[in-house]
Amino acid sequence: MDVTTEQAAELLGVTRRSIARYISSGKLAARRHGLRMFSINLDDLREFAAKNNLLFNESVAQKLTQQ
């Protein structure tokens, strides 16, 4: 499942701008959709959080996957 940058920010407890910085620096893999839209694989985001000592909110992830 893929999430938006806004959802990724919520999952990690950071700002959307932080997610954009992670993507532009190459630290976080994302697929581009148009000029400003990105999608991030949920498993890649979990892995990124673990490698960078960021808290991944599993309860939010469960809500997103149920939609």
Backbone as JSON, one array per atom type, in Angstrom:
{
  "sequence": "MDVTTEQAAELLGVTRRSIARYISSGKLAARRHGLRMFSINLDDLREFAAKNNLLFNESVAQKLTQQ",
  "N": [[0.85, -1.18, 0.0], [0.48, 2.25, -0.72], [1.22, 5.52, 0.57], [0.42, 9.02, 0.98], [2.47, 12.02, 1.1], [1.55, 13.58, 3.17], [0.15, 11.72, 4.76], [2.32, 10.08, 5.39], [3.83, 11.83, 6.94], [2.14, 12.11, 9.14], [2.18, 9.47, 10.08], [4.82, 9.26, 10.98], [5.06, 11.33, 12.73], [6.09, 13.8, 12.02], [6.67, 16.81, 10.07], [5.14, 17.62, 6.87], [6.97, 18.89, 5.29], [9.38, 17.91, 6.27], [9.21, 15.27, 5.37], [9.31, 15.77, 2.63], [11.92, 16.75, 2.47], [13.38, 14.44, 3.19], [12.79, 12.85, 0.99], [13.82, 14.39, -1.17], [16.52, 14.38, -0.54], [17.17, 11.81, -0.97], [17.02, 9.93, 1.01], [14.61, 8.72, 1.58], [12.63, 6.62, -0.26], [10.42, 7.3, -2.96], [7.61, 7.53, -5.2], [7.01, 9.6, -7.94], [4.21, 11.54, -8.83], [3.16, 13.51, -11.07], [3.97, 17.03, -10.75], [4.24, 17.79, -8.02], [3.29, 15.74, -6.46], [3.73, 12.84, -4.51], [4.09, 9.35, -3.79], [4.5, 6.97, -1.22], [5.73, 3.86, -0.35], [4.29, 1.87, 2.14], [5.65, -0.13, 3.59], [8.3, 0.54, 2.99], [8.39, 2.97, 4.3], [8.1, 2.18, 6.98], [10.51, 0.77, 7.28], [12.35, 2.86, 6.83], [11.75, 4.46, 9.07], [12.58, 2.78, 11.16], [15.35, 2.55, 10.64], [16.16, 5.16, 11.05], [15.58, 5.8, 13.63], [12.98, 6.75, 14.19], [9.68, 7.15, 15.4], [7.15, 4.98, 14.43], [3.8, 5.13, 13.8], [1.73, 2.68, 14.4], [-1.0, 2.36, 14.87], [-2.24, 4.37, 13.38], [-1.43, 3.52, 10.87], [-2.86, 1.12, 10.66], [-5.48, 2.1, 10.53], [-5.35, 3.45, 8.08], [-4.92, 1.32, 6.29], [-7.31, -0.01, 6.47], [-9.11, 1.51, 5.14]],
  "CA": [[0.0, 0.0, 0.0], [1.2, 3.52, -0.77], [0.64, 6.64, 1.32], [0.82, 10.34, 0.53], [3.45, 12.65, 1.99], [0.81, 14.03, 4.35], [-0.06, 10.53, 5.58], [3.63, 9.66, 5.89], [4.18, 12.75, 8.03], [1.32, 11.73, 10.29], [2.67, 8.19, 10.57], [6.11, 9.43, 11.64], [5.01, 12.43, 13.69], [6.92, 14.9, 11.53], [5.94, 17.68, 9.14], [5.21, 17.27, 5.44], [8.22, 19.45, 4.79], [10.43, 16.95, 6.63], [9.09, 14.15, 4.44], [9.82, 16.26, 1.34], [13.39, 16.8, 2.58], [13.87, 13.06, 3.15], [12.67, 12.39, -0.39], [14.75, 15.11, -2.05], [17.9, 14.0, -0.21], [17.37, 10.42, -1.35], [16.94, 9.06, 2.19], [13.33, 8.04, 1.55], [12.19, 6.32, -1.63], [9.05, 7.7, -3.28], [7.27, 7.62, -6.61], [6.47, 10.9, -8.3], [2.96, 11.59, -9.61], [3.03, 14.91, -11.42], [5.05, 17.91, -10.31], [4.4, 17.88, -6.57], [2.67, 14.61, -5.77], [4.54, 11.65, -4.3], [3.53, 8.27, -2.98], [5.54, 6.24, -0.51], [5.32, 2.52, 0.04], [4.16, 1.8, 3.59], [6.74, -0.96, 4.13], [9.51, 1.35, 2.89], [8.32, 3.98, 5.35], [8.41, 1.47, 8.23], [11.95, 0.5, 7.27], [12.99, 4.15, 6.99], [11.57, 4.87, 10.46], [13.44, 1.93, 12.0], [16.76, 2.89, 10.39], [16.43, 6.53, 11.47], [15.1, 5.95, 15.01], [11.74, 7.52, 14.23], [8.52, 6.39, 15.86], [6.15, 4.7, 13.4], [2.51, 4.99, 14.46], [1.03, 1.52, 13.83], [-2.46, 2.51, 14.94], [-2.61, 5.17, 12.22], [-1.23, 2.65, 9.71], [-3.99, 0.19, 10.6], [-6.64, 2.86, 10.05], [-5.16, 3.72, 6.65], [-5.07, 0.1, 5.51], [-8.7, -0.43, 6.52], [-9.94, 2.38, 4.28]],
  "C": [[0.89, 1.24, 0.0], [0.45, 4.58, 0.03], [1.14, 7.95, 0.72], [1.87, 10.91, 1.48], [2.77, 13.14, 3.27], [0.56, 12.86, 5.3], [1.25, 10.03, 6.18], [4.07, 10.54, 7.06], [3.4, 12.41, 9.29], [1.81, 10.42, 10.91], [3.97, 8.31, 11.36], [6.12, 10.54, 12.67], [5.94, 13.57, 13.33], [6.08, 15.75, 10.59], [6.04, 17.14, 7.71], [6.49, 17.77, 4.82], [9.4, 18.52, 5.11], [10.4, 15.76, 5.68], [9.64, 14.57, 3.08], [11.35, 16.33, 1.34], [14.0, 15.4, 2.51], [13.85, 12.52, 1.72], [13.71, 13.07, -1.28], [16.21, 14.76, -1.77], [18.21, 12.55, -0.59], [17.31, 9.45, -0.19], [15.68, 8.2, 2.19], [12.88, 7.86, 0.11], [10.72, 6.71, -1.81], [8.86, 7.7, -4.78], [6.6, 8.95, -6.86], [5.22, 10.73, -9.15], [2.71, 13.06, -9.93], [4.17, 15.73, -10.86], [5.29, 17.86, -8.81], [3.85, 16.7, -5.79], [3.62, 13.43, -5.7], [3.73, 10.61, -3.57], [4.69, 7.46, -2.43], [4.98, 4.89, -0.09], [5.35, 2.43, 1.57], [5.28, 0.96, 4.22], [8.08, -0.23, 4.06], [9.55, 2.41, 3.98], [8.62, 3.37, 6.71], [9.91, 1.24, 8.36], [12.74, 1.79, 7.49], [12.91, 4.6, 8.45], [12.49, 4.07, 11.38], [14.91, 2.31, 11.85], [17.13, 4.26, 10.95], [15.89, 6.84, 12.87], [13.91, 6.88, 15.13], [10.61, 6.61, 14.67], [7.53, 6.22, 14.72], [4.84, 4.39, 14.1], [1.7, 3.87, 13.8], [-0.48, 1.67, 13.87], [-2.98, 3.36, 13.76], [-2.48, 4.33, 10.96], [-2.39, 1.67, 9.56], [-5.25, 0.88, 10.09], [-6.55, 3.12, 8.55], [-5.38, 2.46, 5.81], [-6.5, -0.42, 5.51], [-9.6, 0.38, 5.6], [-10.1, 1.8, 2.92]]
}
